Amino acid sequence: MSRSLKKGAFTDAKLLQKVSKLKPGDKTVVKTWSRSSTITPGMVGFTFGVHNGKQHISVIVVEDMVGHKLGEFSPTRKFQRHGGKIQKSLEGKASASK
């Protein structure tokens, strides 16, 4: 369910404060744990270290990301692969045929 329009988009106040201190073109990584913060137009061009529960994932914000949440670009789960012995044998055959 989306947030009401009268309240506006949520962005952590501490995060906005860090962004306002940065100069345009600054390459420093802004670390944040606020995955639920909405990306605003003022954040475009900066790099954020978004915490995924274990480490900070670098996210470079571009114009297409405005309106989305920071957490969308920092996955919390790592996909290994499906299958077991059968999948390994299929991958082995595929790499041998190349």
Phi, psi and omega per residue, in radians:
M1 nan 2.318 -3.090
S2 -1.421 2.816 -3.141
R3 -1.342 2.568 -3.085
S4 -1.160 2.615 -3.089
L5 -1.182 -0.554 -3.118
K6 -1.207 -0.499 3.101
K7 -1.356 -0.539 -3.094
G8 1.475 3.062 -3.105
A9 -1.331 2.511 3.119
F10 -1.496 2.222 2.962
T11 -2.437 2.272 -3.096
D12 -1.006 2.277 -3.093
A13 -1.085 -0.649 3.132
K14 -1.142 -0.648 3.125
L15 -1.192 -0.743 3.098
L16 -1.092 -0.612 3.112
Q17 -1.142 -0.730 3.115
K18 -1.135 -0.693 -3.123
V19 -1.195 -0.650 -3.116
S20 -1.172 -0.436 3.114
K21 -1.360 -0.337 -3.114
L22 -1.358 2.589 3.062
K23 -1.649 2.648 3.102
P24 -1.030 2.346 -3.140
G25 1.511 0.082 -3.139
D26 -1.249 2.350 -3.062
K27 -1.715 0.103 -3.140
T28 -1.228 2.556 3.135
V29 -1.594 2.188 3.121
V30 -1.616 1.915 3.138
K31 -1.359 2.400 3.118
T32 -2.584 2.575 3.051
W33 -1.858 -0.042 -3.079
S34 -1.503 1.459 -3.125
R35 -1.267 -0.371 -3.074
S36 -1.520 0.012 3.141
S37 -1.277 2.377 3.110
T38 -1.416 2.448 3.118
I39 -1.363 2.204 -3.136
T40 -1.834 2.860 3.124
P41 -1.056 -0.423 3.117
G42 -1.253 -0.239 -3.121
M43 -1.588 -0.147 -3.065
V44 -1.116 2.303 3.099
G45 1.684 -0.152 -3.138
F46 -1.759 2.790 3.114
T47 -1.863 2.276 3.136
F48 -2.029 2.447 3.002
G49 -1.695 1.714 -3.062
V50 -1.603 2.186 -3.086
H51 -1.307 2.317 3.141
N52 -1.884 0.205 -3.117
G53 1.858 -0.355 -3.125
K54 -2.227 -0.750 -3.099
Q55 -2.582 3.024 3.114
H56 -1.662 2.187 3.121
I57 -1.719 2.223 -3.140
S58 -1.270 2.230 3.126
V59 -2.215 2.043 3.080
I60 -1.615 2.080 -3.041
V61 -1.464 2.227 3.064
V62 -2.059 3.005 -3.049
E63 -1.047 -0.588 -3.105
D64 -1.175 -0.296 -3.093
M65 -1.497 -0.186 -3.085
V66 -1.057 2.265 -3.120
G67 1.737 -0.304 3.107
H68 -1.558 2.979 3.111
K69 -1.631 2.627 3.131
L70 -1.092 -0.618 -3.104
G71 -1.134 -0.342 3.141
E72 -1.166 -0.394 -3.047
F73 -1.838 0.166 3.109
S74 -2.306 1.554 -3.068
P75 -1.127 2.479 -3.106
T76 -1.662 -0.269 -3.133
R77 -2.084 2.500 -3.140
K78 -1.832 2.139 3.135
F79 -1.482 2.138 3.101
Q80 -1.472 -1.364 3.005
R81 3.097 2.848 3.092
H82 -1.532 2.841 3.025
G83 1.601 -3.044 -3.130
G84 -2.589 -2.047 -3.116
K85 -1.122 -0.711 -3.115
I86 -1.133 -0.758 -3.133
Q87 -1.123 -0.705 3.124
K88 -1.107 -0.717 -3.140
S89 -1.169 -0.651 3.101
L90 -1.159 -0.700 3.115
E91 -1.179 -0.647 3.108
G92 -1.114 -0.728 3.123
K93 -1.165 -0.700 -3.125
A94 -1.137 -0.738 -3.136
S95 -1.258 -0.525 3.125
A96 -1.258 -0.546 -3.097
S97 -1.394 -0.226 -3.125
K98 -1.341 nan nan
